[in-house]
Amino acid sequence: MVSPIESAEDLSKQTEIAYGTLDSGSTKEFFRRSKIAVFDKMWTYMRSAEPSVFVRTTAEGVARVRKSKGKYAYLLESTMNEYIEQRKPCDTMKVGGNLDSKGYGIATPKGSSLRTPVNLAVLKLSEQGVLDKLKNKWWYDKGECGAKDSGSKEKTSALSLSNVAGVFYILVGGLGLAMLVALIEFCYKSRAEAKRMKVAKNAQNINPSSSQNSQNFATYKEGYNVYGIESVKI
């Protein structure tokens, strides 16, 4: 089943396919309160569309999708959407990604002692992957449209090594470049240090002979002066 619509933006740019939500629910509130340009544009269309694009129940919305022959799209929570997609007559499909991300909660009376144990139990089930297993069991494994669709979903949602290989290539390349730069810097500094030490050594070799000549000259001069004085006295 191929759809000409791949995202909410595609829906907002056309008028041939109508779209709507449950007349009272979180999806309608999401569009009504949204400040995002695409969703605000969709809300403006939905509230002014004639005939009304809103439905009273989800069952009515799904039935309207099936009767419209591709001319109506029903916007609803992804969990319910995925469940309906796996139910006969298997003629509906989820299009595009989720518009936002929300969680479900279990309500308890205010101040109830059940709140903390329930929260901890839900967190534990989520961390252990039990909730995901239960969803796969009841949504896909027991789906009426075949396990093949479920397998393809899991395959498309899973990341293979080829998907993330580029990241490792970049890391290895960066590490190799860093080592090369460090090696060049080490060689340069070693060469400069060796040259500096060689210059210092040459300077030390030159200074002693210069000092010795100076001393010899001073001694000779001093001896000459003494000899001169003695000659004068004679």
PLY file of the C-alpha trace (Angstrom):
ply
format ascii 1.0
element vertex 234
property float x
property float y
property float z
element edge 233
property int vertex1
property int vertex2
end_header
0.00 0.00 0.00
1.60 3.24 -1.16
0.51 6.64 0.15
1.14 10.00 -1.51
1.31 11.49 2.01
4.47 10.84 4.01
4.24 13.44 6.78
2.05 16.04 8.48
3.71 18.69 6.32
2.51 16.86 3.19
-1.04 16.93 4.55
-0.89 20.64 5.30
0.27 21.48 1.76
-2.69 19.86 -0.03
-6.50 20.03 0.03
-7.48 16.89 -1.88
-7.23 14.61 1.16
-9.24 15.73 4.19
-7.98 15.01 7.69
-9.36 15.27 11.20
-9.25 14.01 14.78
-11.50 12.85 17.56
-13.87 15.68 18.44
-12.75 15.65 22.07
-9.39 14.26 23.03
-5.67 14.83 23.46
-4.96 14.87 19.70
-7.39 17.72 19.08
-5.97 19.63 22.05
-2.47 19.10 20.71
-3.32 20.84 17.42
-5.38 23.55 19.13
-2.54 24.55 21.46
0.41 24.02 19.12
2.49 27.06 18.14
4.36 25.19 15.40
3.53 26.67 12.00
2.66 23.36 10.29
0.36 22.17 13.07
-1.23 25.60 13.45
-2.00 25.59 9.72
-3.55 22.13 10.02
-5.68 23.26 12.97
-6.93 26.28 11.03
-8.02 23.96 8.22
-9.68 21.38 10.51
-11.78 23.84 12.50
-13.10 25.56 9.35
-13.55 22.50 7.11
-17.02 21.65 5.76
-18.31 19.06 6.28
-16.70 18.67 9.69
-13.60 16.53 9.76
-14.01 15.68 13.46
-15.52 12.39 14.59
-17.22 11.33 17.84
-15.39 8.01 18.29
-12.24 6.31 17.04
-14.34 3.57 15.46
-16.19 6.23 13.46
-12.90 7.77 12.36
-11.51 4.41 11.19
-14.75 3.63 9.34
-14.58 7.03 7.65
-11.02 6.32 6.49
-12.12 3.00 4.98
-15.13 4.48 3.21
-13.28 7.52 1.84
-11.08 5.44 -0.50
-7.96 7.40 0.34
-9.62 10.82 0.64
-9.65 11.10 4.43
-6.86 10.71 7.03
-7.64 10.18 10.68
-5.12 11.57 13.18
-4.88 9.63 16.46
-2.46 8.35 19.09
0.25 6.10 17.65
-0.49 3.23 20.08
-4.10 2.93 18.92
-3.06 3.53 15.31
-0.59 0.63 15.36
-3.16 -1.64 16.99
-5.83 -0.89 14.37
-3.30 -1.37 11.59
-2.92 -5.01 12.72
-6.65 -5.71 12.65
-8.74 -7.05 9.79
-9.55 -6.17 7.10
-5.92 -4.91 7.15
-6.71 -2.00 4.85
-5.34 0.88 6.94
-1.76 2.00 7.44
0.24 4.36 9.60
1.84 7.15 7.60
4.87 9.18 8.67
6.46 9.52 12.09
4.92 10.58 15.38
4.03 14.25 15.75
5.16 14.36 19.38
6.07 12.09 22.27
3.79 11.39 25.22
3.56 8.78 27.94
0.72 7.00 29.66
0.09 7.05 33.40
-2.00 5.16 35.93
-4.20 7.49 37.98
-4.54 7.04 41.74
-6.45 9.08 44.32
-4.58 12.07 45.69
-2.34 11.01 48.56
-2.85 7.32 47.82
-0.27 4.90 49.22
-0.40 3.02 45.91
1.31 5.81 43.97
4.93 4.98 44.84
4.65 1.16 44.50
2.86 1.51 41.15
5.49 3.97 39.85
8.33 1.67 40.90
6.63 -1.37 39.37
6.08 0.41 36.04
9.69 1.63 35.97
10.96 -1.87 36.72
8.83 -3.42 33.95
10.03 -0.75 31.52
13.72 -1.24 32.39
13.41 -5.02 32.03
11.76 -4.66 28.62
8.58 -6.41 29.77
6.31 -3.62 28.50
7.86 -3.78 25.03
7.47 -7.56 24.96
3.81 -7.28 25.94
3.19 -4.70 23.23
4.83 -6.87 20.60
2.82 -9.86 21.81
-0.61 -8.22 21.65
-0.03 -5.73 18.85
2.01 -7.78 16.36
2.43 -11.45 17.38
-1.33 -11.78 17.84
-2.09 -9.35 15.02
-4.57 -10.37 12.33
-2.52 -9.02 9.45
0.38 -11.44 9.74
3.65 -11.50 11.69
5.52 -10.46 8.55
4.52 -6.84 9.03
5.76 -6.96 12.60
9.08 -8.39 11.50
9.53 -5.66 8.92
8.74 -3.04 11.55
11.37 -4.41 13.88
13.85 -4.66 11.04
13.35 -1.07 9.97
13.51 0.25 13.53
16.69 -1.66 14.45
20.12 -0.17 13.84
22.62 -2.40 12.11
26.42 -2.03 12.14
26.33 -0.48 8.68
24.11 2.32 10.03
26.65 3.41 12.62
29.88 2.39 10.87
30.47 5.97 9.72
30.75 7.13 13.33
33.52 4.61 14.02
35.32 5.56 10.81
35.32 9.20 11.91
36.60 8.28 15.38
39.39 6.09 14.01
40.35 8.72 11.45
40.41 11.44 14.10
42.54 9.27 16.39
45.01 8.53 13.59
45.26 12.22 12.68
45.83 13.17 16.32
48.63 10.61 16.64
50.25 11.87 13.43
50.16 15.48 14.63
51.59 14.44 18.01
54.43 12.54 16.30
55.29 15.50 14.06
55.25 17.85 17.03
57.49 15.48 19.03
60.01 15.20 16.18
60.04 18.97 15.69
60.61 19.69 19.37
63.28 16.97 19.62
65.14 18.41 16.65
64.93 21.94 18.04
66.15 20.74 21.44
69.07 18.87 19.87
70.06 21.94 17.87
69.88 24.11 20.99
72.07 21.71 22.96
74.59 21.55 20.10
74.86 25.35 20.00
75.34 25.46 23.77
78.08 22.82 23.58
79.92 24.70 20.84
79.75 27.85 22.91
81.31 26.03 25.85
84.15 24.75 23.65
84.89 28.25 22.38
84.79 30.08 25.73
87.70 28.21 27.49
90.29 28.97 24.75
89.18 32.56 24.65
89.60 32.81 28.39
93.02 31.14 28.24
94.28 33.56 25.56
93.09 36.43 27.66
94.95 35.10 30.67
98.12 34.53 28.61
97.92 38.01 27.24
97.48 39.48 30.67
100.44 37.51 32.00
102.59 38.55 29.10
101.57 42.14 29.51
102.18 42.00 33.21
105.60 40.44 32.67
106.44 43.07 30.12
105.51 45.84 32.52
107.66 44.35 35.29
110.58 43.92 32.94
110.19 47.48 31.77
110.19 48.81 35.31
113.29 46.87 36.19
115.05 48.18 33.06
114.29 51.74 34.05
115.75 51.23 37.50
118.96 49.90 35.99
0 1
1 2
2 3
3 4
4 5
5 6
6 7
7 8
8 9
9 10
10 11
11 12
12 13
13 14
14 15
15 16
16 17
17 18
18 19
19 20
20 21
21 22
22 23
23 24
24 25
25 26
26 27
27 28
28 29
29 30
30 31
31 32
32 33
33 34
34 35
35 36
36 37
37 38
38 39
39 40
40 41
41 42
42 43
43 44
44 45
45 46
46 47
47 48
48 49
49 50
50 51
51 52
52 53
53 54
54 55
55 56
56 57
57 58
58 59
59 60
60 61
61 62
62 63
63 64
64 65
65 66
66 67
67 68
68 69
69 70
70 71
71 72
72 73
73 74
74 75
75 76
76 77
77 78
78 79
79 80
80 81
81 82
82 83
83 84
84 85
85 86
86 87
87 88
88 89
89 90
90 91
91 92
92 93
93 94
94 95
95 96
96 97
97 98
98 99
99 100
100 101
101 102
102 103
103 104
104 105
105 106
106 107
107 108
108 109
109 110
110 111
111 112
112 113
113 114
114 115
115 116
116 117
117 118
118 119
119 120
120 121
121 122
122 123
123 124
124 125
125 126
126 127
127 128
128 129
129 130
130 131
131 132
132 133
133 134
134 135
135 136
136 137
137 138
138 139
139 140
140 141
141 142
142 143
143 144
144 145
145 146
146 147
147 148
148 149
149 150
150 151
151 152
152 153
153 154
154 155
155 156
156 157
157 158
158 159
159 160
160 161
161 162
162 163
163 164
164 165
165 166
166 167
167 168
168 169
169 170
170 171
171 172
172 173
173 174
174 175
175 176
176 177
177 178
178 179
179 180
180 181
181 182
182 183
183 184
184 185
185 186
186 187
187 188
188 189
189 190
190 191
191 192
192 193
193 194
194 195
195 196
196 197
197 198
198 199
199 200
200 201
201 202
202 203
203 204
204 205
205 206
206 207
207 208
208 209
209 210
210 211
211 212
212 213
213 214
214 215
215 216
216 217
217 218
218 219
219 220
220 221
221 222
222 223
223 224
224 225
225 226
226 227
227 228
228 229
229 230
230 231
231 232
232 233
